[in-house]
Amino acid sequence: MSTKKKNPLGYMAYIIRFAQVCFVFGIIQGIIGIYFNTFFGIFEALIFVGMLAYSFMLEKRLKSHMQAEILDQVNALGKIKKDMFIDSPIPIVVIDKIGTIVWSNESFRSILDEEEDIDKNIRAIFPDFQMENLPKETELYERDILKNEQHYHMICNKVIDVENASNFQYVLYFIDTTTQKELEEQVKKQRCMVGYIYIDNYEEIMQSIEEVRRPMLGAIIDRKINIWFKNNDVAVCKFDRDRYMIFFTQENLEKMQNRKFDILDELRHIQVGNDLPVTVSIGIGRNFDSLIGSKEDARAAFDLALGRGGDQAIIKKNDKYTFYGGKTKEVEKSTRVKVRIKAYAFKELLHEADKVLIMGHQNIDMDCLGAAMGVYRAATIMGKKAHIILQDSTFAVQELYNRIIELPEYQDLFISKERAEQELTKQTLVVLVDVHRKSYLEYPALLDKTDNIVVFDHHRLSTDYIENAVLTYIEPFISSTSEMISEILIYLADKVKLTQIEADALLAGITVDTKNFAFKAGVRTFEAAAFLRRAGADSTRVRMLFQNDMETYKIKAATIKDSEIWDEDIAVAVVTNNHMHSNIIAAQIADELLTIKGIQTTFVITVNGPDLQVSARALGDMNVQRIMEMLGGGGHKNIAGAQLKDTTVEDMKVKLREAINDYKQEGE
């Protein structure tokens, strides 16, 4: 591209050039006149030569004058520009290609600490400054920087030397955005959000006290809820006898979080003759996008709190959940309305299905297999063909599994993952037992191929639960999934006939999860056991399913002998023997340690290939589920577990200690 030089004289140059051309024509005319008339031609030629010489002098003087004026203007502009940057209220600094500060104005120097030297590298002032992120060409680079509690929006552009392109510098502008940030934070704090409150055991509490005291108890609960939330500037709206809605801002939420929702403890300590503690579930949606979004998130958090047994507050922010409370045991509900409704809904789904595929969790246990056998019988009652997806049996269920496959009726009961895919159709009903998390399933990929999913589980609801099920029945207060399925069978038909092995399997599932009816064994648990006894279950045969060999017993004894005691009431043990079923042995050791006087909580670590597993048990108030959730696991308040990848036993102990300390700090 041509770079034509502009004439500094502008339009005046064209006038002078035109005159000079005219003078040249005049000279030529004078020369011609000399030929015809000597005197007149010489005179005319001299006049035009003089005028031409004068025009050149005039052009030179005019050009010199204009260049002087332009130079003065440039100098004036340079001074203005220089003064403008020096006195600019915007901090400006110039750095070279390696970050050394070349020049800065007074505003930039004013934001530095006293000990910071302006002659240093820019990274000495801003340690996280990355030179490689600066612009390579003419584009701008922008980022936010915090300096001395002041927020700045930094803009950087590259200045290249016109004569030498390899020589360049960077100019950084720092625009103060502190006020804007404060306003944004203030607006965020004032955004309205929604929450739900539900009294978990209202019916059970009212039935546990005298009728004349019921209005008093209801008034005390209502008063405590209103006073606590109003003290935190939260608007409370009661829309049912045991349900509330709350409206608050981000600032109010921070107040409640700082108090760790101690309203849960205040309500739990209410005592007017009631045998059961008052517990509530709180679900909060921390959604800044819209009020509707906050309401939907609050509902999801609320449902999760109920699914985890209540007595807790859960905050949902995007896909992240924050938990508070969850200290009490799940309260058994005496009413059977819910189980009857679920049984009728399950019956309708079975009626519409062409076949049933039953699936449990990985490393199947006795409760999972027992519940699967119960669902198999339910499908058979409805005249549907059913299969249990099981790739390999485990040490925990080997004896029961062997008994089942010996019977001719169950020769085609257990199928592989590949066979399950072949059996699956659009009308096939997939029933999940003793699990509600996709990642824990025996064959998770199967759920991607169907929408007809039913979930039966008794574990506390986790954040990654299966959401697209057509029927979900999750009750943490129920002792086991086998108990849940036993109750459903009662309502499924007038006279339910179980085979001996099916009744034994269901009773074995209840027995193992209640630790021989010592944990979470309520009235309904014994009623389910009585139903199974009438159906042909035998406690002696069930007991024989749990017998251990001598090698296993020696491993258990050695592990208990070498266990450590933390904080006087916590036992921590490590299964060092590389037994192929060490995870099952660890669970048994965790139960066995609780029989030692003074031990309230147990954690047993076992090596499972490259991973470590922890089995946790509790007798007292400690919620081992919360501790295991901090390690990526879950479970119940008294029975839980976790699995960590690529770690050592010593690192596992450190992480376990940190989780226990964090849990205790939550309680405080």
C-alpha positions as CSV (number, residue, x, y, z in Angstrom):
1,M,0.0,0.0,0.0
2,S,1.4,3.4,-1.0
3,T,2.2,5.9,1.7
4,K,1.8,9.2,-0.2
5,K,3.2,12.2,1.7
6,K,0.8,14.9,2.4
7,N,1.6,18.5,1.4
8,P,1.9,20.5,4.6
9,L,0.7,23.7,2.8
10,G,-2.7,22.4,2.0
11,Y,-4.8,24.3,-0.6
12,M,-2.4,27.2,-0.7
13,A,0.2,25.0,-2.4
14,Y,-2.2,24.3,-5.3
15,I,-2.7,28.1,-5.8
16,I,1.1,28.7,-5.8
17,R,1.7,25.8,-8.1
18,F,-1.0,27.1,-10.5
19,A,0.6,30.6,-10.5
20,Q,4.1,29.1,-11.1
21,V,2.7,27.2,-14.2
22,C,1.3,30.5,-15.4
23,F,4.6,32.2,-14.9
24,V,6.4,29.5,-16.9
25,F,3.9,30.1,-19.7
26,G,4.6,33.8,-19.5
27,I,8.3,33.2,-19.8
28,I,7.8,31.0,-22.8
29,Q,5.6,33.7,-24.3
30,G,8.3,36.3,-23.6
31,I,11.0,34.2,-25.4
32,I,8.6,33.9,-28.4
33,G,8.2,37.8,-28.2
34,I,12.0,38.3,-28.4
35,Y,11.9,36.6,-31.7
36,F,9.3,39.0,-33.1
37,N,9.9,42.1,-30.9
38,T,13.2,42.2,-29.0
39,F,12.5,44.9,-26.4
40,F,9.0,43.9,-25.5
41,G,9.9,40.2,-25.3
42,I,12.9,40.7,-23.0
43,F,10.8,43.0,-20.8
44,E,7.9,40.4,-20.6
45,A,10.3,37.5,-19.9
46,L,12.1,39.4,-17.1
47,I,8.8,40.2,-15.4
48,F,7.7,36.6,-15.4
49,V,11.1,35.3,-14.3
50,G,10.9,37.7,-11.4
51,M,7.4,36.7,-10.5
52,L,8.4,33.0,-10.7
53,A,11.4,33.6,-8.4
54,Y,9.2,35.5,-6.0
55,S,6.6,32.6,-5.9
56,F,9.3,30.2,-5.0
57,M,10.4,32.5,-2.2
58,L,6.8,32.9,-1.0
59,E,6.3,29.1,-1.1
60,K,9.5,28.5,1.0
61,R,8.5,31.2,3.6
62,L,4.9,29.9,3.8
63,K,6.1,26.3,4.2
64,S,8.6,27.3,6.9
65,H,5.9,29.2,8.8
66,M,3.3,26.4,8.6
67,Q,5.9,23.8,9.8
68,A,6.7,26.0,12.8
69,E,3.0,26.3,13.6
70,I,2.5,22.5,13.3
71,L,5.5,21.9,15.5
72,D,4.1,24.2,18.1
73,Q,0.8,22.4,18.1
74,V,2.4,19.0,18.3
75,N,4.5,20.2,21.3
76,A,1.4,21.6,22.9
77,L,-0.5,18.4,22.4
78,G,2.4,16.3,23.7
79,K,2.5,18.4,26.8
80,I,-1.3,18.1,27.2
81,K,-1.1,14.4,26.7
82,K,1.8,14.1,29.2
83,D,0.1,16.2,31.8
84,M,-3.2,14.4,31.2
85,F,-1.6,10.9,32.0
86,I,0.4,12.3,34.9
87,D,-2.6,14.0,36.6
88,S,-5.1,11.5,35.5
89,P,-7.3,10.1,38.3
90,I,-7.0,6.7,36.6
91,P,-3.9,4.8,37.7
92,I,-1.7,4.1,34.7
93,V,1.6,2.2,34.5
94,V,3.8,1.3,31.5
95,I,5.8,-1.9,31.6
96,D,8.3,-3.5,29.2
97,K,8.1,-7.0,27.7
98,I,9.5,-8.7,30.9
99,G,7.2,-6.7,33.3
100,T,9.7,-4.1,34.5
101,I,7.9,-0.8,35.3
102,V,9.0,1.9,32.9
103,W,6.7,4.8,33.9
104,S,3.7,5.3,36.2
105,N,1.5,8.3,37.1
106,E,0.8,9.6,40.6
107,S,-2.6,7.8,40.8
108,F,-0.9,4.5,40.4
109,R,1.7,5.2,43.0
110,S,-1.0,6.2,45.4
111,I,-2.6,2.7,45.4
112,L,0.7,1.0,46.4
113,D,1.8,0.2,49.9
114,E,4.6,2.2,51.5
115,E,7.1,-0.6,51.3
116,E,6.5,-1.3,47.6
117,D,9.1,0.1,45.2
118,I,7.9,1.6,41.9
119,D,11.1,0.5,40.2
120,K,10.4,-3.2,40.7
121,N,8.8,-5.7,38.4
122,I,5.0,-5.5,38.2
123,R,4.8,-9.0,39.7
124,A,6.3,-7.7,42.9
125,I,3.2,-5.5,43.3
126,F,0.7,-8.0,41.9
127,P,2.1,-11.5,42.7
128,D,-0.6,-13.3,40.6
129,F,0.1,-11.2,37.5
130,Q,0.7,-13.4,34.5
131,M,2.8,-11.9,31.6
132,E,1.9,-14.7,29.2
133,N,-1.7,-13.5,29.3
134,L,-1.0,-10.1,28.0
135,P,-2.1,-9.2,24.4
136,K,0.1,-10.5,21.6
137,E,-1.2,-8.1,19.0
138,T,-3.5,-5.1,19.2
139,E,-6.3,-6.7,21.2
140,L,-7.1,-5.6,24.7
141,Y,-6.6,-7.8,27.8
142,E,-8.9,-7.2,30.8
143,R,-9.2,-8.7,34.3
144,D,-10.2,-7.8,37.8
145,I,-7.6,-7.2,40.5
146,L,-7.9,-6.7,44.2
147,K,-5.4,-4.4,45.8
148,N,-5.6,-3.2,49.4
149,E,-9.3,-4.2,49.6
150,Q,-10.0,-2.0,46.6
151,H,-11.4,-3.6,43.4
152,Y,-9.9,-2.6,40.0
153,H,-10.7,-3.5,36.5
154,M,-7.4,-3.7,34.7
155,I,-7.2,-2.9,30.9
156,C,-4.0,-3.6,29.1
157,N,-3.0,-2.7,25.5
158,K,0.2,-3.2,23.6
159,V,2.1,-0.2,22.2
160,I,4.5,-1.1,19.3
161,D,7.4,1.1,18.2
162,V,6.6,2.3,14.6
163,E,10.3,2.2,13.5
164,N,11.1,-1.1,15.3
165,A,8.2,-3.6,15.6
166,S,10.2,-5.8,17.9
167,N,10.4,-3.1,20.5
168,F,7.1,-2.7,22.4
169,Q,5.6,-1.9,25.8
170,Y,2.4,-2.5,27.7
171,V,0.2,0.3,29.1
172,L,-2.0,-0.8,32.0
173,Y,-5.0,1.2,33.1
174,F,-6.7,0.5,36.5
175,I,-10.3,1.5,36.8
176,D,-11.6,1.5,40.3
177,T,-14.7,-0.7,40.5
178,T,-15.0,-0.9,44.3
179,T,-18.2,1.1,44.5
180,Q,-19.7,-1.0,41.7
181,K,-18.7,-4.2,43.5
182,E,-20.2,-2.9,46.7
183,L,-23.5,-2.1,45.0
184,E,-23.6,-5.5,43.3
185,E,-23.0,-7.2,46.6
186,Q,-25.7,-5.0,48.2
187,V,-28.2,-5.9,45.4
188,K,-27.2,-9.6,45.8
189,K,-27.8,-9.5,49.6
190,Q,-31.2,-7.9,49.1
191,R,-32.5,-10.5,46.6
192,C,-35.5,-12.4,47.9
193,M,-35.3,-16.1,48.4
194,V,-37.8,-18.8,49.5
195,G,-37.7,-21.7,52.0
196,Y,-40.0,-24.4,53.3
197,I,-40.4,-25.6,56.9
198,Y,-42.2,-28.8,57.8
199,I,-42.8,-30.4,61.3
200,D,-41.6,-33.9,60.6
201,N,-43.6,-35.8,63.3
202,Y,-46.5,-33.6,64.0
203,E,-49.1,-36.4,64.1
204,E,-46.9,-38.7,66.2
205,I,-46.1,-36.0,68.7
206,M,-49.7,-35.0,69.2
207,Q,-50.7,-38.6,69.7
208,S,-48.0,-39.0,72.4
209,I,-49.5,-36.3,74.8
210,E,-52.8,-35.7,76.5
211,E,-55.4,-34.1,74.4
212,V,-55.7,-31.0,76.6
213,R,-51.9,-30.3,76.1
214,R,-52.0,-30.5,72.3
215,P,-53.1,-26.9,71.7
216,M,-50.3,-25.7,74.1
217,L,-47.7,-27.8,72.3
218,G,-48.8,-26.5,68.9
219,A,-48.7,-22.9,70.2
220,I,-45.2,-23.3,71.6
221,I,-43.9,-24.8,68.4
222,D,-45.5,-22.0,66.3
223,R,-44.2,-19.3,68.7
224,K,-40.6,-20.6,68.7
225,I,-40.5,-20.8,64.9
226,N,-41.9,-17.3,64.4
227,I,-39.6,-15.7,67.0
228,W,-36.4,-17.4,65.8
229,F,-37.0,-16.4,62.2
230,K,-38.2,-12.9,62.9
231,N,-35.1,-12.4,65.0
232,N,-33.2,-13.1,61.8
233,D,-35.4,-10.7,59.8
234,V,-37.1,-13.5,58.0
235,A,-40.8,-13.3,57.0
236,V,-42.7,-16.4,58.1
237,C,-46.0,-17.6,56.5
238,K,-47.9,-20.5,58.0
239,F,-50.2,-22.2,55.4
240,D,-50.9,-25.5,57.2
241,R,-50.8,-26.8,60.8
242,D,-47.4,-28.3,60.3
243,R,-46.1,-26.3,57.2
244,Y,-44.5,-22.9,56.8
245,M,-43.0,-20.8,54.0
246,I,-40.2,-18.3,54.7
247,F,-39.0,-15.3,52.7
248,F,-35.6,-13.8,53.2
249,T,-32.6,-12.1,51.7
250,Q,-29.0,-13.3,51.3
251,E,-28.0,-11.2,54.3
252,N,-30.7,-13.0,56.4
253,L,-29.5,-16.4,55.2
254,E,-26.0,-15.6,56.3
255,K,-27.3,-14.8,59.8
256,M,-29.1,-18.2,59.9
257,Q,-26.0,-20.0,58.7
258,N,-23.8,-18.3,61.3
259,R,-26.2,-19.6,63.9
260,K,-26.1,-23.0,62.3
261,F,-29.9,-23.2,62.3
262,D,-30.0,-23.7,66.0
263,I,-33.8,-23.5,65.7
264,L,-33.5,-27.3,65.2
265,D,-32.0,-27.7,68.7
266,E,-34.5,-25.3,70.3
267,L,-37.5,-27.2,68.9
268,R,-36.0,-30.5,69.8
269,H,-35.8,-29.4,73.5
270,I,-39.5,-28.6,73.7
271,Q,-41.1,-30.7,76.4
272,V,-44.7,-30.5,77.6
273,G,-45.2,-34.2,78.3
274,N,-44.4,-35.4,74.8
275,D,-42.4,-38.6,74.5
276,L,-41.0,-37.8,71.0
277,P,-38.7,-34.8,70.2
278,V,-40.1,-32.1,67.9
279,T,-38.1,-32.1,64.7
280,V,-38.5,-30.0,61.6
281,S,-37.2,-30.2,58.0
282,I,-36.1,-26.9,56.3
283,G,-35.4,-26.6,52.6
284,I,-33.9,-23.4,51.2
285,G,-33.3,-22.4,47.6
286,R,-30.3,-20.1,47.2
287,N,-31.1,-19.0,43.7
288,F,-30.1,-15.5,42.6
289,D,-31.6,-15.8,39.1
290,S,-35.3,-15.7,39.9
291,L,-37.8,-16.1,42.7
292,I,-39.3,-19.0,40.9
293,G,-35.9,-20.7,40.6
294,S,-35.4,-20.2,44.3
295,K,-38.8,-21.8,45.0
296,E,-38.0,-24.8,42.9
297,D,-34.6,-25.2,44.5
298,A,-36.2,-24.8,48.0
299,R,-38.6,-27.6,47.1
300,A,-35.8,-29.9,46.0
301,A,-33.9,-29.2,49.2
302,F,-37.0,-29.7,51.3
303,D,-37.7,-33.1,49.6
304,L,-34.1,-34.1,50.2
305,A,-34.3,-33.2,53.9
306,L,-37.5,-35.4,54.2
307,G,-35.8,-38.2,52.3
308,R,-32.9,-38.1,54.7
309,G,-35.1,-38.5,57.8
310,G,-35.8,-34.9,58.7
311,D,-34.5,-32.8,61.6
312,Q,-32.2,-30.9,59.3
313,A,-31.8,-27.8,57.2
314,I,-30.6,-28.1,53.6
315,I,-29.6,-25.2,51.4
316,K,-29.5,-25.8,47.6
317,K,-27.3,-23.6,45.5
318,N,-27.2,-24.7,41.9
319,D,-26.1,-28.4,42.2
320,K,-24.4,-28.0,45.6
321,Y,-26.1,-28.8,48.9
322,T,-25.2,-27.6,52.4
323,F,-26.4,-29.6,55.4
324,Y,-27.2,-28.6,58.9
325,G,-28.5,-30.8,61.7
326,G,-29.6,-34.4,61.2
327,K,-28.7,-35.4,64.7
328,T,-31.7,-37.4,65.8
329,K,-32.8,-40.9,64.8
330,E,-35.5,-41.2,62.2
331,V,-38.9,-41.4,63.9
332,E,-41.0,-44.4,62.9
333,K,-44.4,-43.5,61.6
334,S,-47.2,-45.6,62.8
335,T,-49.5,-44.8,59.9
336,R,-49.5,-47.2,57.0
337,V,-51.3,-44.9,54.6
338,K,-48.1,-44.2,52.6
339,V,-47.1,-47.8,52.2
340,R,-50.6,-48.7,51.1
341,I,-50.6,-46.0,48.4
342,K,-47.2,-47.1,47.2
343,A,-48.3,-50.7,47.1
344,Y,-51.3,-49.9,44.9
345,A,-49.2,-47.7,42.6
346,F,-46.6,-50.5,42.3
347,K,-49.4,-53.0,41.6
348,E,-50.6,-50.8,38.7
349,L,-47.1,-50.6,37.2
350,L,-46.7,-54.4,37.5
351,H,-50.0,-54.8,35.7
352,E,-48.9,-52.7,32.7
353,A,-45.4,-54.2,32.4
354,D,-44.6,-57.1,30.2
355,K,-41.7,-58.3,32.4
356,V,-39.7,-57.1,35.4
357,L,-36.0,-56.7,35.8
358,I,-34.8,-56.3,39.4
359,M,-31.4,-54.7,40.2
360,G,-29.6,-53.9,43.4
361,H,-26.3,-52.2,44.3
362,Q,-22.8,-53.4,43.6
363,N,-21.4,-55.9,46.2
364,I,-24.9,-57.2,46.9
365,D,-25.7,-57.8,50.6
366,M,-28.4,-59.8,52.4
367,D,-30.9,-57.0,52.6
368,C,-30.5,-56.2,48.9
369,L,-31.0,-59.9,47.8
370,G,-33.8,-60.4,50.3
371,A,-35.7,-57.4,48.9
372,A,-35.0,-58.6,45.3
373,M,-36.6,-61.9,46.2
374,G,-39.6,-60.1,47.6
375,V,-40.0,-58.1,44.4
376,Y,-39.7,-61.3,42.4
377,R,-42.6,-62.8,44.3
378,A,-44.7,-59.6,43.8
379,A,-44.1,-59.8,40.0
380,T,-45.0,-63.5,40.1
381,I,-48.2,-62.8,41.9
382,M,-49.2,-60.4,39.1
383,G,-48.4,-63.0,36.6
384,K,-45.2,-61.3,35.2
385,K,-41.9,-62.9,34.4
386,A,-39.1,-61.5,36.5
387,H,-35.2,-61.7,36.6
388,I,-32.6,-60.4,39.1
389,I,-29.6,-58.8,37.4
390,L,-26.6,-60.2,39.2
391,Q,-23.2,-60.7,37.6
392,D,-21.5,-62.4,40.6
393,S,-22.6,-63.2,44.1
394,T,-20.6,-61.9,47.0
395,F,-19.3,-63.4,50.2
396,A,-22.1,-61.9,52.2
397,V,-24.9,-63.7,50.3
398,Q,-23.0,-66.7,49.0
399,E,-24.8,-69.2,51.3
400,L,-28.3,-67.8,50.5
401,Y,-27.4,-67.6,46.7
402,N,-26.4,-71.2,46.7
403,R,-29.6,-72.2,48.3
404,I,-31.7,-70.3,45.8
405,I,-30.0,-71.6,42.6
406,E,-30.3,-75.2,43.9
407,L,-34.1,-75.0,43.6
408,P,-35.6,-75.7,40.1
409,E,-38.0,-72.7,40.3
410,Y,-35.1,-70.2,40.3
411,Q,-32.9,-71.7,37.6
412,D,-33.5,-68.7,35.3
413,L,-33.8,-66.1,38.1
414,F,-30.3,-64.5,37.9
415,I,-29.2,-63.1,34.6
416,S,-26.1,-61.2,33.4
417,K,-25.9,-57.6,32.2
418,E,-25.8,-58.7,28.6
419,R,-28.9,-60.8,29.0
420,A,-30.7,-57.9,30.8
421,E,-30.2,-55.7,27.7
422,Q,-31.7,-58.4,25.5
423,E,-34.7,-58.8,27.8
424,L,-35.4,-55.0,28.0
425,T,-38.3,-53.6,26.1
426,K,-40.3,-50.4,26.3
427,Q,-42.9,-52.1,28.6
428,T,-40.3,-53.7,30.9
429,L,-40.4,-52.4,34.5
430,V,-36.9,-52.0,36.1
431,V,-37.1,-52.2,39.9
432,L,-34.2,-50.9,42.0
433,V,-33.9,-52.2,45.6
434,D,-31.8,-51.0,48.5
435,V,-30.2,-48.3,46.3
436,H,-31.2,-44.9,44.9
437,R,-27.9,-43.7,43.5
438,K,-27.1,-44.5,39.8
439,S,-23.4,-44.8,40.4
440,Y,-24.0,-47.6,43.0
441,L,-26.0,-49.9,40.7
442,E,-25.0,-53.3,39.5
443,Y,-25.5,-52.1,35.9
444,P,-25.9,-48.3,35.8
445,A,-26.0,-48.1,32.0
446,L,-29.4,-49.9,31.9
447,L,-31.2,-46.8,33.3
448,D,-30.2,-44.9,30.1
449,K,-32.2,-47.3,28.0
450,T,-35.6,-47.1,29.9
451,D,-37.9,-44.7,31.7
452,N,-39.9,-47.3,33.6
453,I,-38.0,-47.2,36.8
454,V,-39.2,-48.0,40.4
455,V,-37.0,-47.2,43.4
456,F,-37.3,-48.9,46.8
457,D,-34.7,-47.9,49.4
458,H,-34.4,-47.2,53.1
459,H,-31.1,-45.2,53.0
460,R,-31.1,-41.5,53.6
461,L,-31.6,-39.6,50.4
462,S,-28.4,-38.5,48.7
463,T,-28.0,-35.5,46.4
464,D,-27.4,-37.6,43.3
465,Y,-30.5,-39.7,43.6
466,I,-32.4,-41.0,40.6
467,E,-34.9,-38.4,39.6
468,N,-36.7,-39.8,36.6
469,A,-38.3,-42.8,38.4
470,V,-42.0,-43.4,37.8
471,L,-42.3,-44.5,41.5
472,T,-40.0,-43.7,44.3
473,Y,-40.4,-45.1,47.8
474,I,-37.6,-44.0,50.1
475,E,-38.1,-44.1,53.9
476,P,-35.1,-43.7,56.1
477,F,-37.0,-44.7,59.3
478,I,-37.7,-48.2,58.0
479,S,-35.1,-50.6,59.2
480,S,-34.4,-52.3,55.9
481,T,-35.6,-52.6,52.3
482,S,-36.6,-56.1,53.1
483,E,-39.1,-54.8,55.7
484,M,-40.3,-52.3,53.1
485,I,-41.0,-55.0,50.5
486,S,-42.6,-57.2,53.1
487,E,-45.1,-54.5,53.9
488,I,-45.8,-53.9,50.2
489,L,-46.5,-57.7,49.7
490,I,-49.2,-57.5,52.5
491,Y,-51.1,-54.9,50.5
492,L,-50.4,-56.4,47.1
493,A,-52.8,-59.3,47.4
494,D,-55.3,-60.6,49.9
495,K,-53.4,-63.8,50.6
496,V,-49.7,-63.7,49.8
497,K,-47.9,-67.1,49.6
498,L,-44.1,-67.0,49.8
499,T,-41.8,-69.9,49.3
500,Q,-39.7,-70.9,52.2
501,I,-36.5,-69.5,50.7
502,E,-38.2,-66.2,49.9
503,A,-39.4,-65.8,53.4
504,D,-36.0,-66.7,54.8
505,A,-34.3,-64.2,52.4
506,L,-36.6,-61.3,53.5
507,L,-36.1,-62.2,57.2
508,A,-32.4,-62.4,56.7
509,G,-32.4,-58.9,55.1
510,I,-34.2,-57.5,58.1
511,T,-32.0,-59.4,60.6
512,V,-28.7,-58.2,59.1
513,D,-29.7,-54.5,58.8
514,T,-31.2,-54.4,62.4
515,K,-28.2,-56.3,63.8
516,N,-30.5,-59.0,65.2
517,F,-33.3,-56.5,65.9
518,A,-31.0,-54.3,68.0
519,F,-30.9,-51.2,65.6
520,K,-33.9,-49.3,64.2
521,A,-36.2,-52.2,65.1
522,G,-39.6,-50.5,65.5
523,V,-43.1,-51.9,65.8
524,R,-43.5,-52.2,62.1
525,T,-40.2,-54.1,61.9
526,F,-41.5,-56.8,64.3
527,E,-44.9,-56.9,62.5
528,A,-43.1,-57.5,59.2
529,A,-41.0,-60.3,60.9
530,A,-44.2,-61.8,62.2
531,F,-45.7,-61.8,58.7
532,L,-42.6,-63.6,57.4
533,R,-42.6,-66.1,60.2
534,R,-46.2,-66.9,59.3
535,A,-45.2,-67.2,55.7
536,G,-42.7,-69.9,56.5
537,A,-39.4,-68.2,57.5
538,D,-37.3,-69.9,60.1
539,S,-34.9,-68.0,62.4
540,T,-32.6,-71.0,62.8
541,R,-32.1,-71.4,59.1
542,V,-31.6,-67.6,58.8
543,R,-29.0,-67.7,61.6
544,M,-27.0,-70.3,59.7
545,L,-26.7,-67.9,56.7
546,F,-24.4,-65.7,58.8
547,Q,-22.0,-68.3,60.1
548,N,-18.2,-67.5,59.5
549,D,-15.3,-69.9,59.0
550,M,-12.3,-70.0,61.4
551,E,-10.1,-67.9,59.1
552,T,-12.6,-65.1,59.1
553,Y,-13.0,-65.3,62.9
554,K,-9.2,-65.0,63.4
555,I,-9.0,-61.9,61.1
556,K,-11.8,-60.3,63.1
557,A,-10.1,-61.1,66.4
558,A,-6.7,-59.7,65.3
559,T,-8.2,-56.5,63.9
560,I,-10.2,-55.8,67.1
561,K,-7.0,-56.5,69.2
562,D,-5.0,-53.8,67.2
563,S,-7.8,-51.2,67.1
564,E,-7.2,-47.6,68.3
565,I,-9.3,-45.5,70.6
566,W,-9.9,-41.9,69.7
567,D,-11.6,-39.4,72.1
568,E,-12.3,-42.2,74.6
569,D,-15.4,-43.5,72.8
570,I,-14.4,-43.9,69.1
571,A,-12.8,-47.1,67.9
572,V,-10.7,-47.1,64.7
573,A,-9.5,-50.4,63.2
574,V,-7.7,-51.5,60.1
575,V,-8.2,-54.8,58.3
576,T,-4.6,-55.6,57.3
577,N,-5.2,-59.1,56.0
578,N,-5.7,-59.2,52.2
579,H,-8.8,-61.4,52.4
580,M,-10.9,-61.5,49.2
581,H,-14.0,-60.4,51.3
582,S,-12.3,-58.0,53.6
583,N,-15.0,-55.3,53.1
584,I,-17.6,-57.7,54.5
585,I,-15.3,-58.6,57.4
586,A,-14.8,-54.9,58.1
587,A,-18.6,-54.3,58.5
588,Q,-18.8,-57.2,60.9
589,I,-15.9,-55.9,62.9
590,A,-17.5,-52.4,63.1
591,D,-20.6,-54.1,64.6
592,E,-18.5,-56.2,67.0
593,L,-16.6,-53.2,68.3
594,L,-19.8,-51.6,69.4
595,T,-20.3,-54.4,71.9
596,I,-17.2,-53.2,73.9
597,K,-18.1,-51.1,76.9
598,G,-17.5,-47.4,76.4
599,I,-17.4,-47.5,72.6
600,Q,-20.0,-45.4,71.0
601,T,-18.7,-45.1,67.4
602,T,-16.6,-47.3,65.2
603,F,-14.7,-46.9,62.0
604,V,-13.1,-49.8,60.2
605,I,-10.7,-49.2,57.3
606,T,-10.1,-51.9,54.7
607,V,-8.0,-52.1,51.5
608,N,-10.0,-53.0,48.4
609,G,-7.5,-53.2,45.6
610,P,-6.2,-49.6,44.9
611,D,-9.0,-48.1,47.0
612,L,-9.8,-47.9,50.7
613,Q,-13.2,-48.5,52.2
614,V,-14.6,-47.3,55.6
615,S,-17.4,-49.0,57.5
616,A,-18.9,-46.7,60.2
617,R,-21.2,-47.6,63.0
618,A,-22.7,-45.5,65.9
619,L,-24.7,-46.2,69.1
620,G,-24.8,-42.7,70.5
621,D,-25.7,-39.2,69.1
622,M,-22.9,-39.1,66.6
623,N,-24.2,-39.1,63.0
624,V,-21.8,-41.3,61.0
625,Q,-23.7,-40.6,57.8
626,R,-22.6,-36.9,57.9
627,I,-19.0,-37.9,58.6
628,M,-19.0,-40.4,55.7
629,E,-20.7,-37.8,53.4
630,M,-17.7,-35.5,54.0
631,L,-15.5,-38.4,52.7
632,G,-17.8,-38.9,49.6
633,G,-19.9,-41.7,51.1
634,G,-23.3,-41.9,52.8
635,G,-25.7,-44.2,54.6
636,H,-27.8,-43.9,57.8
637,K,-27.2,-42.0,61.0
638,N,-26.0,-45.2,62.8
639,I,-24.7,-47.2,59.8
640,A,-22.7,-45.6,56.9
641,G,-19.7,-46.1,54.7
642,A,-17.4,-44.4,52.2
643,Q,-14.8,-45.3,49.6
644,L,-11.7,-43.3,48.7
645,K,-9.5,-43.8,45.7
646,D,-5.7,-43.6,45.5
647,T,-4.9,-43.1,49.1
648,T,-3.0,-44.7,52.0
649,V,-4.2,-46.0,55.3
650,E,-2.4,-43.2,57.1
651,D,-3.8,-40.5,54.8
652,M,-7.2,-42.1,55.3
653,K,-6.9,-41.7,59.1
654,V,-5.9,-38.1,58.7
655,K,-9.0,-37.4,56.5
656,L,-11.2,-39.3,58.9
657,R,-9.9,-37.3,61.9
658,E,-10.5,-34.0,60.0
659,A,-14.1,-35.2,59.1
660,I,-14.8,-36.0,62.7
661,N,-13.5,-32.6,63.9
662,D,-15.5,-30.8,61.2
663,Y,-18.7,-32.7,62.3
664,K,-18.1,-31.8,65.9
665,Q,-17.6,-28.1,65.0
666,E,-20.9,-28.2,63.1
667,G,-22.6,-29.5,66.2
668,E,-21.1,-26.6,68.2
